[in-house]
Amino acid sequence: MTTNPAPITNPVIDEQGLPTLPWTLFFNQTFEGDRGDDWSPTITGLTGSTTSVTGRYYRLSQSLVYFRIDIVPSGNTSSVAGTTYVGDFPLTFNFDGFNTVVSGSAGGSIGMNRASDNRILFPAWTTVSVPLAILGIGEAI
């Protein structure tokens, strides 16, 4: 998604008191935001089995991205910090960032998005059998 800056040479309203088209388009982009894109993350190093793994990311600006990876275990899963990761994120990280895991029993741990190899490294959790969401933000192109 590309959001153009506000038009500065056009008036906000025309002679009849109606908003001009460039301003209407600008605010429409701002309020609607990016609707996101899906991808199918491939997880390396996760122990146990999963029913599903899905991913979605949103471009918040030309370089800022938010992502979510949902994991539904079919039993217990465990993650080891630094060795459990997703390496097929569709965008390229410019700098290191962070992520966290959210669930009923594994929330609060911090992982990282590593720019050097474009990996989303998961935080650690042990024998979790409830759905997990990995939420992260980073600078990416």
Summary of the structure (lengths in Angstrom):
residues: 141
radius of gyration: 19.5
end to end distance: 11.5
largest distance: 66.3
contacts: 400
relative contact order: 0.20
helix: 9%
strand: 43%
